[in-house]
Amino acid sequence: DSPLGQVTVTQPGAVSSAVGGSVSISCRTSQNIYSNHLSWYQQKDGETPKLLIYYISTMQSGTPSRFTGSGTSYGQDFTLTISGTQAEDAAVYYCLGEFYINSKHSFTQ
């Protein structure tokens, strides 16, 4: 367990899929997130991160339906799934969590 006030987030180093396949990217936090405040971002080379999903599973406008988020409120394990992957999906994916620790809201990714 991490000390109170310190949160760690674990994501896989790399995942791969053939075009048209399915891939899941995990996100595990060392402490429970605040409510359902967990989002996913996509970052391609030379670009700023783009919000894909927020509130664990709500798709941002413009996010293709092949992207889905799952997990539970106040949980620690979350997954981003890409079904029917496209070549353009090659990118770095980040999860961003909000936590309520020591009476303060904190963010980590």
DACOR-V293667 format. One record per backbone hydrogen bond with DSSP energy under -1.0 kcal/mol. CO is the residue of the C=O (numbers start at 1). NH is the residue of the N-H. E is the energy in kcal/mol with one decimal. If there is no record, write none. Layout:
co=CO nh=NH e=E
co=CO nh=NH e=E
//
This chain:
co=3 nh=6 e=-2.3
co=8 nh=30 e=-2.2
co=10 nh=28 e=-2.4
co=18 nh=21 e=-2.6
co=21 nh=84 e=-1.4
co=21 nh=85 e=-2.7
co=23 nh=82 e=-2.9
co=25 nh=80 e=-2.7
co=27 nh=78 e=-2.5
co=28 nh=10 e=-3.1
co=34 nh=37 e=-2.5
co=35 nh=74 e=-3.4
co=36 nh=38 e=-2.0
co=37 nh=98 e=-2.0
co=38 nh=56 e=-3.0
co=39 nh=96 e=-2.7
co=40 nh=52 e=-2.9
co=40 nh=53 e=-1.4
co=41 nh=94 e=-2.3
co=42 nh=50 e=-2.9
co=43 nh=92 e=-2.8
co=44 nh=47 e=-2.4
co=50 nh=42 e=-2.7
co=52 nh=60 e=-2.8
co=53 nh=40 e=-2.7
co=54 nh=58 e=-2.5
co=55 nh=57 e=-2.3
co=58 nh=54 e=-2.8
co=60 nh=63 e=-2.4
co=64 nh=67 e=-1.9
co=66 nh=83 e=-2.4
co=68 nh=81 e=-3.0
co=70 nh=79 e=-2.1
co=72 nh=75 e=-1.7
co=75 nh=33 e=-2.2
co=76 nh=29 e=-2.5
co=78 nh=27 e=-2.2
co=79 nh=70 e=-2.2
co=80 nh=25 e=-3.1
co=81 nh=68 e=-2.4
co=82 nh=23 e=-2.1
co=85 nh=20 e=-2.5
co=86 nh=89 e=-2.0
co=87 nh=90 e=-1.6
co=92 nh=43 e=-3.1
co=94 nh=41 e=-2.9
co=96 nh=39 e=-2.6
co=97 nh=108 e=-1.9
co=98 nh=34 e=-3.6
co=99 nh=106 e=-3.3
co=101 nh=104 e=-1.5
co=104 nh=101 e=-2.8
co=106 nh=99 e=-3.4
co=108 nh=97 e=-2.6
//
